[in-house]
Amino acid sequence: MSIKDNLNSIKSNLPEHVTLVAVSKTKPVCDLMEAYNVGQRIFGENKIQEMADKYAEMPKDIEWHMIGHVQRNKVKYMAEFVSLIHGVESFKLLNEINKQAQKHNRIIDCLLQIKIAEEDSKFGMSASDASTLLQSDEFSELKNIKVVGVMGMATFTDDMTQVENEFKFLKHTFTELKAINSELHIISMGMSGDYKLAIDCGSTMVRVGSSIFGTRNYN
Ligand SMILES: *Cc1c(COP(=O)(O)O)cnc(C)c1O
């Protein structure tokens, strides 16, 4: 199926309250334009340089989401245009985003990445660290960022019961954090293999790549 067909079939399955981030990492601009031309306006990338290059080449009504791990020294390359940073997992990073956003006179929306997977390789903060952060004085001083929700990545496994439990844990964590900060409204969870389950568990934003653009080639 074409990118257009893939996109239309996924969109027809999404409830209205769920936002689709088309994950276009490693894919050429012509593929992204195919999605753009059938109405997709939100793209997710996991490398800042690649996202900045695509931003420069593509129409300016696109929302660019950074979904990957963010190195503090690279925030400056996306501060001018990024619309949502999914993978924020420390105060230090939030502080740097705030500093760079200030330079562009912007407020950058961020999600706190919560560690929900068992594997050590998955990034993220604990639910209690996220709670502490949101209640801290130093956080309340950051005027150029806004934490609007949480993001999580489930364990890479065929055990869908485990994935479901991890998604439910993220939803539960979101509810606790929203009681602290009512600005939270986004739960970013679910990818090509598990987005339907994620939606059943409360996801409001799914990050789908290979089901739209086909498998990735990292060479
Ligand atoms: C690559 C990636 C996705 C999309 O994965 P697919 O399985 O291709 O849908 C989603 N979220 C993150 C953080 C990713 O890095």
The ligand as a MOL file (V3000), in Angstrom:
LIG
                    3D

  0  0  0     0  0            999 V3000
M  V30 BEGIN CTAB
M  V30 COUNTS 15 15 0 0 0
M  V30 BEGIN ATOM
M  V30 1 C 10.6700 5.1140 15.9200 0
M  V30 2 C 9.7950 5.5150 17.0250 0
M  V30 3 C 8.3980 5.3410 16.9490 0
M  V30 4 C 7.6780 4.7030 15.7690 0
M  V30 5 O 7.9370 3.3570 15.7020 0
M  V30 6 P 7.1450 2.4040 14.6500 0
M  V30 7 O 7.2430 1.0620 15.2630 0
M  V30 8 O 7.8740 2.5140 13.3710 0
M  V30 9 O 5.7750 2.9070 14.5510 0
M  V30 10 C 7.6260 5.7780 18.0140 0
M  V30 11 N 8.1840 6.3460 19.0960 0
M  V30 12 C 9.5190 6.5260 19.2090 0
M  V30 13 C 10.0490 7.1850 20.4210 0
M  V30 14 C 10.3630 6.1120 18.1870 0
M  V30 15 O 11.6840 6.3100 18.3140 0
M  V30 END ATOM
M  V30 BEGIN BOND
M  V30 1 1 1 2
M  V30 2 1 2 3
M  V30 3 2 2 14
M  V30 4 1 3 4
M  V30 5 2 3 10
M  V30 6 1 4 5
M  V30 7 1 5 6
M  V30 8 2 6 7
M  V30 9 1 6 8
M  V30 10 1 6 9
M  V30 11 1 10 11
M  V30 12 2 11 12
M  V30 13 1 12 13
M  V30 14 1 12 14
M  V30 15 1 14 15
M  V30 END BOND
M  V30 END CTAB
M  END
